[in-house]
Structures are given as C-alpha cells and as structure tokens.
C-alpha cells in the first residue's frame, strides 16, 4: 500500500497567521516552494497561502505587502494523515479540487503532497483522473 508519507515531500514549513505577505514570499523564495501552511499559535493548521494567492489576492488588488497572510485564506484547510492510502489522498484532493495537500502526523505538519509528487507516483490513468477532477469544469 502506497501512503501519503511515501509520496510527500518531507519538511514542509508553516508560517504564523499573523505574519505578513512579504515574509511569506521571502520564505517561499528561500525554501524554493510555492506554498506555506498557515498555523495558529498552537501550530494548528488554519490555511494555506500560495504564491498565486500573494499575486492575485494581494498585489493585483493593491493591498500592502504588510497584509497578514491569514487575510488571504478562504476555505477550511484540508489535510491527510501520513498513513492514508494514496486512494484516500487522491479522493480528498479531487473532491476538494486542491493542488497541494498537507500531510499530518500526531497533529503536526510533516510534509506536503504537490502535483509534481503525484506525477512521480501515479500511473497515467490515476493522473488523468486527478487532472480532470481538479482542472475540469465544475
């Protein structure tokens, strides 16, 4: 059985919900990633901010880079357990139309699954279904 732990990129980073957009952008650049998990003071996930969120929801709307990252979050964050089977991961990502999925173990962030991770681990049929579900029209 292939699990979320098997395909995730370990060492995902989180950022405090009170941090600014410019700090998030700097951290993304330093880490070479396109998203960060947003967490509260108890390190509980309360959202995800992406590089696209920064451009579309902040810069393009003329908001200052001092905007708190929490202001860019819209939906209830989704996640999977590290031991979840790949089919559960796919179902969660497809049904919620998300391109990145945090991986949690013992209530702590341990990794992130991206589209690139899926492309490396799925067969062509599974990958096609994922792309259709996430990018297809509702």
ABEGO torsion letter per residue (X at the ends): XBBAAAABBBGBBBBBAABBAAAAAAAAAAAGBABBBBBBAAGBBAEBBBAAAAAAAAAAAGBBAABBAAAABABBBBBBBAABBAAAAAAAAAAAGBABBBBBBGGBBABBBBAAAAAAABBAAAAAAAAAAAABBX
